[in-house]
Amino acid sequence: MIQSHIGLNSELQIRLHMLSGGYLPISSTSERMREQVKPFLLRGDIMKTCKKCGSLFDSRDCRVCHRKRSIAWNKENPEKRLKIIARYHEKYPEKQAARYIKYYAENKEKHKAGIYAWRANNIEAARIIVHNYRARKRANSGTLSKGLAEKLYKLQRGKCACCKQPLGDDYHMDHIMPIVRGGTNTDGNIQLLRAQCNMQKHAKHPIEFMQSRGFLL
């Protein structure tokens, strides 16, 4: 039989007592009441009623109120929250990896939509990530620094390093010496090219490519 608790109102105490005793027809209780008491009837825990929100709970603190406080604290302390999350990920990498895999499997479309939205709002950062990923995949040394595209855009005065035409909005970050030819993924080996010029250059040696366009190098 479930024990009563001072925090429970008298009506709920009676219903729990009668339900646990097995002589109150389930059909006579409301659907909401049955859903509230079912897990506690199965476990035989002592339930309490939160004085603030009226929710039933059997732990030390009301979960509903605790969650509200956590959400409010996270909004007020975003930097501290990120540090706590980072420490947790560092301490439990396997748990985090398993959680990510599970979430991705259950929310593939939502995950993809979020990535596309982020890329659309962070074009330059996305380009850096792609180049660093390709370099890691090919086991080449070096990573590109943040804001590199903006720096090169100013240095090149918004013009393609190959044809000297305006870069446009769809310009590419190009490895001067292609990675497949031994080039490194470092800031000094990057230039901005128009999309058409970069696709024509592809993995060609930079000198050979420029000579094919009439430049005497």
C-alpha positions as CSV (number, residue, x, y, z in Angstrom):
1,M,0.0,0.0,0.0
2,I,1.3,3.4,-0.8
3,Q,2.2,5.6,2.1
4,S,0.5,9.0,2.4
5,H,2.4,12.2,2.6
6,I,1.6,15.6,4.1
7,G,2.2,17.3,0.8
8,L,-0.6,15.4,-0.9
9,N,-4.1,16.8,-0.8
10,S,-6.8,14.7,0.9
11,E,-8.6,13.7,-2.3
12,L,-5.5,12.4,-4.0
13,Q,-4.4,10.6,-0.8
14,I,-7.8,8.8,-0.8
15,R,-7.6,7.9,-4.5
16,L,-4.1,6.6,-4.1
17,H,-5.0,4.5,-1.1
18,M,-8.0,3.0,-2.8
19,L,-6.2,2.4,-6.1
20,S,-3.3,0.7,-4.3
21,G,-5.8,-1.4,-2.3
22,G,-7.4,-2.6,-5.5
23,Y,-11.0,-1.9,-4.7
24,L,-11.6,1.3,-6.6
25,P,-12.6,0.7,-10.3
26,I,-10.0,2.3,-12.6
27,S,-12.8,3.6,-14.8
28,S,-14.0,5.8,-12.0
29,T,-10.8,7.8,-12.0
30,S,-10.0,10.5,-14.5
31,E,-7.5,9.8,-17.3
32,R,-5.2,12.6,-16.1
33,M,-5.3,11.2,-12.5
34,R,-4.5,7.7,-13.7
35,E,-1.5,8.9,-15.7
36,Q,-0.3,10.8,-12.7
37,V,-0.5,8.0,-10.2
38,K,0.4,5.0,-12.4
39,P,4.2,5.2,-12.2
40,F,4.1,5.7,-8.5
41,L,1.6,2.8,-8.0
42,L,4.0,0.5,-9.8
43,R,7.0,1.6,-7.9
44,G,5.4,2.1,-4.5
45,D,7.2,5.5,-4.0
46,I,6.0,8.3,-1.7
47,M,4.6,11.2,-3.7
48,K,4.6,14.8,-2.8
49,T,2.9,17.8,-4.3
50,C,4.9,20.9,-5.3
51,K,3.6,24.0,-3.5
52,K,4.6,26.3,-6.4
53,C,3.2,24.5,-9.5
54,G,1.1,21.7,-8.0
55,S,3.0,18.9,-9.9
56,L,3.5,15.5,-8.3
57,F,7.0,14.3,-7.6
58,D,8.8,11.6,-5.6
59,S,12.3,13.0,-5.6
60,R,14.1,15.6,-3.5
61,D,13.0,18.5,-5.7
62,C,10.1,19.1,-8.1
63,R,11.3,18.3,-11.6
64,V,9.1,20.9,-13.3
65,C,10.3,23.7,-11.1
66,H,13.9,22.5,-11.3
67,R,13.8,22.5,-15.1
68,K,12.4,26.1,-15.2
69,R,15.2,27.3,-12.9
70,S,17.8,25.5,-15.1
71,I,16.4,27.2,-18.2
72,A,16.5,30.6,-16.6
73,W,20.0,30.1,-15.3
74,N,21.2,28.9,-18.7
75,K,19.9,32.1,-20.3
76,E,21.5,34.3,-17.7
77,N,24.9,32.5,-17.8
78,P,25.6,31.4,-21.4
79,E,29.4,31.4,-21.0
80,K,29.4,29.4,-17.8
81,R,26.9,26.9,-19.4
82,L,29.3,26.4,-22.3
83,K,32.2,25.7,-20.0
84,I,30.2,23.2,-18.0
85,I,29.2,21.4,-21.2
86,A,32.8,21.4,-22.5
87,R,34.1,19.9,-19.2
88,Y,31.4,17.2,-19.3
89,H,32.2,16.3,-23.0
90,E,35.9,16.1,-22.1
91,K,35.2,13.8,-19.1
92,Y,32.6,11.6,-20.8
93,P,33.4,11.5,-24.6
94,E,31.9,8.1,-25.2
95,K,28.6,9.1,-23.6
96,Q,28.5,12.3,-25.7
97,A,29.3,10.4,-28.9
98,A,26.5,7.8,-28.2
99,R,24.0,10.6,-27.4
100,Y,24.9,12.4,-30.7
101,I,24.5,9.2,-32.7
102,K,21.1,8.5,-31.2
103,Y,19.9,12.1,-31.7
104,Y,21.1,12.1,-35.3
105,A,19.4,8.8,-36.0
106,E,16.1,10.1,-34.6
107,N,16.3,13.6,-36.1
108,K,18.1,13.4,-39.4
109,E,16.0,15.9,-41.3
110,K,16.0,18.4,-38.4
111,H,19.8,18.0,-38.1
112,K,20.3,18.7,-41.8
113,A,18.0,21.7,-41.8
114,G,20.0,23.2,-38.9
115,I,23.3,22.7,-40.7
116,Y,22.0,24.2,-43.9
117,A,20.6,27.2,-42.0
118,W,23.9,27.7,-40.2
119,R,25.9,27.5,-43.4
120,A,23.7,30.1,-45.1
121,N,24.3,32.5,-42.2
122,N,28.0,31.7,-41.8
123,I,29.4,31.3,-45.3
124,E,33.0,32.2,-44.5
125,A,33.2,30.0,-41.4
126,A,31.7,27.1,-43.4
127,R,34.4,27.5,-46.0
128,I,37.1,27.3,-43.4
129,I,35.6,24.2,-41.8
130,V,35.4,22.4,-45.2
131,H,39.0,23.2,-46.1
132,N,40.2,22.0,-42.7
133,Y,38.2,18.8,-43.0
134,R,39.6,18.0,-46.4
135,A,43.1,18.6,-45.1
136,R,42.6,16.3,-42.2
137,K,41.1,13.7,-44.5
138,R,44.2,13.7,-46.7
139,A,46.5,13.8,-43.6
140,N,47.9,17.2,-44.6
141,S,49.3,19.5,-41.9
142,G,47.9,22.8,-40.9
143,T,44.5,24.5,-40.3
144,L,43.1,27.7,-41.6
145,S,42.5,30.6,-39.2
146,K,39.1,32.2,-38.6
147,G,38.4,35.3,-40.7
148,L,40.9,34.3,-43.4
149,A,38.5,34.8,-46.2
150,E,37.7,38.4,-45.1
151,K,41.4,39.2,-44.8
152,L,42.2,37.9,-48.3
153,Y,39.2,39.7,-49.8
154,K,40.6,43.0,-48.6
155,L,44.1,42.2,-49.7
156,Q,42.9,41.2,-53.1
157,R,40.6,44.2,-53.2
158,G,37.7,42.0,-54.0
159,K,39.2,40.7,-57.2
160,C,40.1,37.1,-58.4
161,A,43.8,36.3,-58.0
162,C,43.8,34.6,-61.4
163,C,41.8,36.8,-63.8
164,K,41.6,40.0,-61.8
165,Q,37.8,40.2,-62.3
166,P,35.4,40.9,-59.3
167,L,35.1,37.9,-57.1
168,G,31.3,38.0,-56.7
169,D,29.4,36.4,-53.9
170,D,30.1,32.8,-54.9
171,Y,33.9,33.0,-54.9
172,H,36.0,30.0,-53.7
173,M,38.9,29.6,-51.3
174,D,41.6,27.8,-53.3
175,H,44.8,26.1,-52.3
176,I,47.5,27.7,-54.4
177,M,49.5,24.5,-54.4
178,P,46.8,21.8,-54.5
179,I,46.7,19.4,-51.5
180,V,46.9,16.4,-53.9
181,R,50.3,17.8,-55.1
182,G,51.7,18.2,-51.6
183,G,50.3,21.6,-50.7
184,T,49.6,22.4,-47.1
185,N,46.3,23.6,-45.5
186,T,47.8,26.8,-44.2
187,D,46.9,30.5,-44.6
188,G,49.9,31.2,-46.8
189,N,48.7,28.6,-49.3
190,I,45.2,30.1,-49.8
191,Q,43.9,32.5,-52.4
192,L,40.4,33.6,-53.5
193,L,39.3,32.8,-57.0
194,R,36.1,33.2,-58.9
195,A,34.1,30.0,-59.0
196,Q,34.8,29.5,-62.7
197,C,38.5,30.0,-62.4
198,N,38.8,27.6,-59.5
199,M,36.9,24.9,-61.3
200,Q,39.2,25.3,-64.3
201,K,42.3,25.2,-62.1
202,H,41.1,22.2,-60.2
203,A,44.2,20.2,-59.1
204,K,46.6,21.7,-61.7
205,H,50.0,23.0,-60.7
206,P,49.6,26.8,-60.2
207,I,52.4,27.7,-62.7
208,E,51.1,25.3,-65.4
209,F,47.6,26.7,-64.9
210,M,48.7,30.3,-65.3
211,Q,50.8,29.5,-68.3
212,S,47.8,27.8,-69.9
213,R,46.0,31.2,-69.6
214,G,48.8,33.1,-71.4
215,F,50.9,34.3,-68.4
216,L,54.7,34.0,-68.7
217,L,55.9,32.5,-65.5
